[in-house]
Amino acid sequence: MKYPLMLAAVLAGMATSAVAAPTGQQVFEQRCTVCHSLRPAPGKMGPPLAGVAGRKAGTAPGFAYSAAMKASGITWTPAELDAFIKAPGKKVPGTKMLLGAPDAEQRAAVIEYLTSVKK
């Protein structure tokens, strides 16, 4: 009868050990660095994102933004970043950014991380 107790103990331990959600930096490194960096980087398809929070869209020096992004009139607040990252083409039709991030927790983590990264 000791095996059922061992099994119960193992299952109880599994139920209480939650997997930690990835940090914003981890999500950024996993999902965003294919196209973006924090600092200007040659060969990246997207603009650098250090200091993006509070910046007017389409104004980072050295990046060729789409006409749609330049004309968007957006200032990157957390709410604007969330809407854009969720569905870039819906928020700014004609943007060069094609892929969004549907997971709200990951978006929130990335936005929190990006707001903490200064130029």
Salt bridges, closest charged atoms under 4 A:
GLU80 OE1 - LYS91 NZ 2.61
ASP82 OD1 - ARG107 NE 2.71
